[in-house]
Amino acid sequence: MNNVKEPLFHISKRGELPWYKGWLVRGCAVLLALIACAAVTMLVTGENPISIYATIWSGSFGSPRRAWVLFQNIAILLCVSLAVTPAFRMRFWNIGGEGQMLVGGLATAACMICLRDVLPNWGVILCMIVASIIAGAVWGGIPAFFKARWGTNETLFTLMMNYIATQLVAFFIIVWEVPKGAGKIGIINQQSEIGWLPVIGGQKYLLNILVVGAICLAMYVYLNFSKHGYEIAVVGESERTARYVGIKVDRVIVRTMLLSGGLCGVAGMLLVGGTDHTLTTTITAGRGFTAVMVSWLAKFNPIWMVLTSFLIVFLQRGAGEISTSFGLDQSFSDILTGIILFFIIGSEFFINYKINFRHAPKKEA
Amino acid sequence: MKKMVSILMVIAMIVCLFSATAMAEGKTLKVGFIFLHNENSTYDLNFINAATEACKKLGVESILKTNIPEGQECYEAALDLVDAGCNIVFADSFGHEDYMIQAAKECPEVEFCHATGTRAHTEGLSNYHNAFASIYEGRYLGGIAAGLKLNELIESGAITEDQAKLGYIGAFTYAEVISGYTSFFLGARSVCPSATMEVTFTGSWYDEALEKEGAAKLIADNCVVISEHADSMGAPTACEAANIPFVFYNGSAADACPNTYIVASRINWEPYFEFIINAVQNGEAIPADWTGTLETGSVELLTLNEQAAAPGTAEAIEAAEAAMKAGELHVFDTATFTKDGAALESYMADVDTDEAYTGDTEVVADGYFHESEFRSAPYFDLQIDGITLLDTAF
C-alpha cells in the first residue's frame, strides 16, 4: 500500500459549493484578469497600473455618453442572453443566437426599406416588430423541429444556421446598397427617420434599456413561476421523466426554441431599428456567442445575467479604451478581452473541480 | 435583488457625474481622427502619417482611433472624440460619411471633416465638410512614366506597337476608381499613342491575396506595365516576382521592389489638415468642399526609380507638371479621347449624389471635362475607348 506513488496532485469533482463561495472564486478570477491585463499593458506601454485601471474605468464611465453606450451594449447582450436561456435550461444548446439576431435585423431593415413609402411610421414599426420576431422564431424553430422529429444535433444545426444568415444578410446588403457599388447600406432613412424606434426622454438608448429590463423580469417569472418554465426544467433534467409524467417533449422543444429565436429577433430589431439604423454582416459583433457565456456564468438565472453581462461589457469597453488612449492598435483590446475571458471561463473550472495536492507523509508515532 | 440593482444604478450615476465634471476641457486645440484600418494599410498609413505630422507641426493635440468600421462604430467613435474635447473630428473612409453626418447634426459646435465623401455640398450643414485631391493629375503623370516605359519596350524590340498593353487593378467600379484609371491611361497614351489597357476589379479596398491574383491575371493576359488603385502590397509583390514594371499608389515601393517599381503618386493630406486646423484656430469657415491640387502640395509624385524607369522620364513628368500648373494641360481634354467612337461634347455628371447616379451638372466646357471642380470627390465615370474592363462584378 505504501509503495504506490501518489501523484503530485489530482483533480476531483467538487460537491455543490455554497453560492457565496462560487462568487468569491469568480471575483478572484476577475481580479486576477485585471492584474494580468495591467501587467501586459505595462510591459507594452510602460504606463503605471493605476492609470491603466483608471483608463479601464473611464472607458465605461468617462462621460455620460460612454455610460449610456455601456448600458445600451449591456441591454443588447442581455437580451440575447435571456433569449438563449430557456433553450439552455432545456439542455438544448442554441448557439445560433448570432444568426437568429441577424435575421431579426434583416427583417427589420427589410421593413424599413420596403415599406417606407407604403405605410405610415407607426405601421412600419409595427411590421418591424412582428417581422423580426417571426424571422428569429423561424430561424430558431427549424433546428428545433429537426431535433424533435429526427433527433438531429442542435449544436451543429444552430451553428450552421448562423452562416446561412450571414450570407443572406450579405446578399441583401448588395441588393439595398447606397450608392450602387459601395457595398454598404449606410444609415437607413437618414432624412425621414421612418422606422426608427421612438426616442424617449431625450435619450436614444433609454428605450432599448427599458425594453430589455422588462424582458428580463418577464423571463425570470416565466422560467420560475410558470407551467412552461417547469416543463422546460423537467425536459432539461430528463427527457424520459418528462415523457413519463405526460409532458409532450417534442412540443416543448419546438415551443421553447420559437421563443428563444423570437427573442433573438427582437434583439436584432432593437439594434437595427433602435440604435444603429443600418445593417451589416458584423452588426451583432459576436454577441450571439458571448451570450452563451453570459447565460452560463449566471447559472441560467435571468437576474444574475444583468451582472455577468455588465461585467463582460464593462471589461470589453475598458480594453477598447486602453488601446485608444495609449495609442495602441485596436487589436490590442482583443488581446485584453481574450485574457479576461480566459480567466472568467477558467474560474468555472475551480468552482466545479478542486485540486488535491499530495500531502507530505505523516510521521509515524 | 431589485434593491441591489437599484443601488448599482445609483452608484453608476454618481460615478458618471464625477467623471464628467473631472473631464475639464483643455485649452489647446484637439483633433480627433477616425481611420478605417491601421497602419498596415497603405491608404490609412498615408492619413496617419499626415495627421501626426500636421498636429506636431502646429502643436495641437490629437487622438487617433484605428480600425473603425463603416457602421455605428464610426458614429460612436466620433461622439466619443467630441466628449474627449476634440474641436475637429476627421474620418478617412467613404463609408464613414452617413455616420459623420449623423454626428455632425448632433454636435453643431464641432467641425466634422471627411475625406472622399460626396454629400457636404448638398447636406446644408455648416459644420460638415468633404475633402479630396485632384489625384487624377498625379495618376496622369504616373501614366506618362508608364507610357515612356512602353516606348522603351517597343524600341528594344521586346514588344511590337500593338502589344503595348497596360494592366490596372481597381477596387470597385465607381467614379473614384474610373477617374483614376482613365487619367493614368490618358497619361500613358499622351506619349505612347498605340497604348491600350485592361482593368480588373477586386471588390475590396484592401485584400492582398486578391490584388496579387489580379496582377497575375493581367500579366498572364500579356499586360506589360501594371498600375493599381487598391491599398495593399499584393500587386507590387506579384509584379516584382514576374519582373513586370509597375506604377504604384500612396507609397513608394522602391525598397521592396527595386527592379520593377517605377514611380508612385499619392495624396498628401498634410496641407488639408493644416488648413482645417488653422481655419478653426483663426475662427474662419471651412468650405463644404476642398480639393487639394499639385499647387497646394496635396498631389505629389514619390521617388522615381531610375533603375526601372525609361530614360527621360523625370524631364517629361516635370514638363507636364509645369503645363498643368500653368493651366495649359488638362487631363480630361476632350480632344484626347473618344467614347463609343465619338468625341465628348457634353456630359451631365452625378455631382449631387443620389441612389441612381442621375446626372445633374454639365461638366464639359472649354474643351475639357471639369473633374473635381463642382465637388471635391471625383465624378468622372465614363468608359472611354481603348480601355477594356475584364470583369465588372463590383
HADDOCK unambig.tbl for C-alpha pairs under 7 A between the chains (distance, minus, plus):
assign (segid A and resid 61 and name CA) (segid B and resid 16 and name CA) 5.45 0.50 0.50
assign (segid A and resid 61 and name CA) (segid B and resid 19 and name CA) 6.80 0.50 0.50
assign (segid A and resid 62 and name CA) (segid B and resid 16 and name CA) 6.92 0.50 0.50
assign (segid A and resid 62 and name CA) (segid B and resid 19 and name CA) 5.51 0.50 0.50
assign (segid A and resid 62 and name CA) (segid B and resid 20 and name CA) 6.54 0.50 0.50
assign (segid A and resid 63 and name CA) (segid B and resid 16 and name CA) 6.21 0.50 0.50
assign (segid A and resid 63 and name CA) (segid B and resid 19 and name CA) 6.24 0.50 0.50
assign (segid A and resid 63 and name CA) (segid B and resid 20 and name CA) 5.01 0.50 0.50
assign (segid A and resid 63 and name CA) (segid B and resid 83 and name CA) 6.94 0.50 0.50
assign (segid A and resid 64 and name CA) (segid B and resid 16 and name CA) 5.73 0.50 0.50
assign (segid A and resid 64 and name CA) (segid B and resid 20 and name CA) 6.63 0.50 0.50
assign (segid A and resid 67 and name CA) (segid B and resid 16 and name CA) 6.98 0.50 0.50
assign (segid A and resid 178 and name CA) (segid B and resid 355 and name CA) 5.94 0.50 0.50
assign (segid A and resid 179 and name CA) (segid B and resid 355 and name CA) 5.17 0.50 0.50
assign (segid A and resid 180 and name CA) (segid B and resid 355 and name CA) 6.91 0.50 0.50
assign (segid A and resid 181 and name CA) (segid B and resid 172 and name CA) 6.72 0.50 0.50
assign (segid A and resid 181 and name CA) (segid B and resid 173 and name CA) 6.71 0.50 0.50
assign (segid A and resid 181 and name CA) (segid B and resid 174 and name CA) 6.52 0.50 0.50
assign (segid A and resid 181 and name CA) (segid B and resid 394 and name CA) 6.12 0.50 0.50
assign (segid A and resid 186 and name CA) (segid B and resid 98 and name CA) 6.03 0.50 0.50
assign (segid A and resid 187 and name CA) (segid B and resid 98 and name CA) 5.96 0.50 0.50
assign (segid A and resid 276 and name CA) (segid B and resid 72 and name CA) 5.35 0.50 0.50
assign (segid A and resid 324 and name CA) (segid B and resid 65 and name CA) 6.06 0.50 0.50
assign (segid A and resid 329 and name CA) (segid B and resid 66 and name CA) 6.62 0.50 0.50
assign (segid A and resid 330 and name CA) (segid B and resid 66 and name CA) 6.37 0.50 0.50
assign (segid A and resid 330 and name CA) (segid B and resid 67 and name CA) 6.32 0.50 0.50
